[in-house]
Amino acid sequence: MSNQRPIFNENAGLFGKANRVVMNGIIDTVDTVNQYQAAMMAAQQLLLEQRQTMRFFLAKLNTATSLGSGTYKWTYTGAPFVLNTLGSPAGYPSGAAVNDAADQFSAAINLREFYNHSNPVDGMNPTMPAVSVGPVGSTYSGSNTWTTTNLEAVVIVYVTVNTTGGVVYFFDRPNPVVCAEESFFEGGGE
């Protein structure tokens, strides 16, 4: 069997009136595709993988901003976080925020809050019994008030893109909940 590259020299109409310039261009294209076929398939696979995978990293939440009264939804800012092998108590890892501007984020969302409305909040009715719900990592300071700065939460943050190609940061963690003080002292507690 012979594997030769045909060269078209005649200007006569070949294959539906294609001349030698057209036919030689087709052969050049076939040669190029054959030469770079593995690279083109690898590039196509990378494009498919990027659309389907998400990157994630460990992060510390810094602040929370409410998305409105009664919504039980917040957006969060934060920065990458690393664990140290030694800590206190002995053997328990400690950690520190990393000054990496590439992964500092704002407007991250908590998937647990996605469907939070006045009722339900993560699947529960916040009025029976009356509870107060705060942003992840916050501290309850009484009178239905939660801190929104200096949050104390380390989460795994995922990074993906939205339909317009913008970057979206998100995590999934339950919100802190306390019984409302009034209901506890008005016979709601024991």
C-alpha positions as CSV (number, residue, x, y, z in Angstrom):
1,M,0.0,0.0,0.0
2,S,1.3,3.4,-0.9
3,N,0.6,6.6,1.2
4,Q,1.3,9.5,-1.2
5,R,0.2,13.0,-1.1
6,P,-1.5,13.8,-4.3
7,I,-0.6,17.0,-6.1
8,F,-3.1,18.4,-8.5
9,N,-1.5,20.2,-11.4
10,E,-4.4,20.5,-13.8
11,N,-6.7,23.4,-13.9
12,A,-9.4,21.2,-15.3
13,G,-12.6,20.9,-13.2
14,L,-12.1,18.2,-10.6
15,F,-14.7,17.0,-8.1
16,G,-17.4,19.4,-9.0
17,K,-15.3,22.0,-10.8
18,A,-12.8,22.4,-8.0
19,N,-9.5,23.5,-9.6
20,R,-5.9,22.6,-8.5
21,V,-5.7,25.5,-6.0
22,V,-8.8,24.4,-4.2
23,M,-7.8,20.7,-4.2
24,N,-4.2,21.4,-3.0
25,G,-5.7,23.6,-0.2
26,I,-7.9,20.7,0.9
27,I,-4.9,18.4,1.0
28,D,-2.9,21.0,3.0
29,T,-5.8,21.3,5.5
30,V,-6.0,17.5,5.9
31,D,-2.3,17.3,6.5
32,T,-2.4,20.1,9.2
33,V,-5.4,18.4,11.0
34,N,-3.5,15.0,10.9
35,Q,-0.3,16.6,12.3
36,Y,-2.0,18.4,15.2
37,Q,-4.9,16.1,15.9
38,A,-3.6,15.1,19.4
39,A,-3.2,18.7,20.5
40,M,-6.6,19.7,19.2
41,M,-8.2,16.8,21.1
42,A,-6.3,17.7,24.3
43,A,-7.4,21.4,24.0
44,Q,-11.0,20.3,23.4
45,Q,-10.9,18.1,26.5
46,L,-9.5,21.0,28.6
47,L,-12.3,23.2,27.5
48,L,-14.9,20.6,28.6
49,E,-13.3,20.0,31.9
50,Q,-13.1,23.8,32.8
51,R,-16.8,24.1,32.2
52,Q,-17.6,21.2,34.5
53,T,-15.1,21.6,37.4
54,M,-14.9,24.0,40.3
55,R,-11.9,25.1,42.2
56,F,-12.0,25.2,46.0
57,F,-9.8,26.4,48.9
58,L,-9.9,26.9,52.6
59,A,-10.9,30.5,53.6
60,K,-11.7,32.6,56.7
61,L,-14.8,34.7,56.6
62,N,-14.2,38.4,57.6
63,T,-17.5,40.3,57.2
64,A,-21.1,39.8,56.4
65,T,-23.6,42.2,54.7
66,S,-27.3,41.7,55.1
67,L,-29.3,41.4,51.9
68,G,-32.4,42.9,53.6
69,S,-34.5,42.8,56.7
70,G,-36.3,39.4,57.1
71,T,-34.4,37.7,54.3
72,Y,-31.9,35.8,56.5
73,K,-29.4,36.2,53.6
74,W,-25.9,37.7,53.7
75,T,-23.0,38.1,51.4
76,Y,-19.6,37.5,52.8
77,T,-16.0,38.7,52.4
78,G,-13.0,36.7,53.2
79,A,-9.4,35.5,52.5
80,P,-7.5,32.3,52.0
81,F,-6.6,30.4,55.2
82,V,-3.9,27.9,56.0
83,L,-3.6,25.4,58.8
84,N,-0.4,25.1,60.8
85,T,0.5,21.7,62.1
86,L,1.2,22.8,65.6
87,G,-1.2,24.7,67.7
88,S,-3.0,25.0,71.0
89,P,-4.2,22.9,72.6
90,A,-1.2,20.6,71.8
91,G,-1.6,18.8,68.6
92,Y,-4.7,20.7,67.4
93,P,-3.9,22.8,64.3
94,S,-3.9,26.5,64.4
95,G,-4.4,28.7,61.3
96,A,-3.7,32.0,59.7
97,A,-5.2,34.1,56.9
98,V,-3.0,34.3,53.8
99,N,-2.4,37.7,52.1
100,D,-3.1,36.3,48.6
101,A,-5.0,39.0,46.7
102,A,-5.9,36.5,44.0
103,D,-8.2,34.6,46.3
104,Q,-9.6,37.3,48.5
105,F,-13.3,37.5,47.8
106,S,-16.3,39.6,48.4
107,A,-20.0,38.9,47.7
108,A,-19.6,35.2,48.4
109,I,-22.9,33.4,49.1
110,N,-23.9,30.6,51.5
111,L,-25.9,27.9,49.7
112,R,-27.8,27.2,52.9
113,E,-29.3,30.8,52.6
114,F,-30.3,30.4,49.0
115,Y,-34.0,29.8,49.7
116,N,-34.2,31.7,53.0
117,H,-37.1,34.0,53.2
118,S,-39.1,35.1,56.2
119,N,-40.3,31.5,56.4
120,P,-38.7,29.0,56.1
121,V,-35.1,29.5,57.2
122,D,-33.1,26.4,56.2
123,G,-36.3,24.4,56.3
124,M,-37.6,25.7,59.7
125,N,-40.2,28.2,60.7
126,P,-38.3,30.9,62.6
127,T,-41.4,31.9,64.6
128,M,-42.3,28.5,66.1
129,P,-40.4,28.7,68.4
130,A,-39.2,32.2,67.9
131,V,-35.5,32.2,67.0
132,S,-32.9,34.7,65.9
133,V,-30.7,33.7,62.9
134,G,-27.3,35.3,62.2
135,P,-24.6,35.2,59.5
136,V,-22.1,32.4,59.5
137,G,-19.3,33.0,62.0
138,S,-21.1,35.8,63.8
139,T,-21.6,36.2,67.6
140,Y,-25.0,36.9,69.2
141,S,-24.9,40.1,71.2
142,G,-28.5,40.1,72.4
143,S,-31.7,41.8,71.4
144,N,-31.7,39.9,68.0
145,T,-28.4,41.5,67.1
146,W,-25.5,39.6,65.5
147,T,-21.9,40.8,64.7
148,T,-21.1,41.3,61.1
149,T,-17.4,42.0,61.4
150,N,-14.5,39.9,62.7
151,L,-16.4,36.7,61.9
152,E,-15.1,33.5,63.4
153,A,-15.6,30.9,60.7
154,V,-13.4,28.9,58.4
155,V,-15.1,27.4,55.4
156,I,-14.3,25.6,52.2
157,V,-15.0,28.2,49.5
158,Y,-15.8,27.0,45.9
159,V,-15.2,29.1,42.8
160,T,-17.2,28.8,39.7
161,V,-18.5,31.1,36.9
162,N,-22.0,32.3,36.3
163,T,-23.8,32.4,32.9
164,T,-22.1,35.6,31.9
165,G,-18.6,34.4,32.8
166,G,-18.3,36.3,36.0
167,V,-16.6,34.6,39.0
168,V,-18.9,33.3,41.8
169,Y,-17.7,32.3,45.3
170,F,-19.9,30.1,47.5
171,F,-19.8,27.8,50.5
172,D,-22.3,25.7,52.4
173,R,-22.6,26.0,56.2
174,P,-25.5,26.3,58.6
175,N,-26.2,29.7,60.2
176,P,-26.1,30.1,63.9
177,V,-29.4,30.1,65.6
178,V,-30.5,31.1,69.2
179,C,-33.9,31.0,70.8
180,A,-35.4,34.5,71.0
181,E,-35.0,35.8,74.5
182,E,-38.6,37.0,74.8
183,S,-40.1,33.6,74.0
184,F,-37.8,31.8,76.4
185,F,-38.8,34.0,79.3
186,E,-42.5,34.2,78.5
187,G,-43.0,30.5,79.0
188,G,-41.5,29.3,75.8
189,G,-38.6,27.6,77.7
190,E,-38.4,25.4,80.8
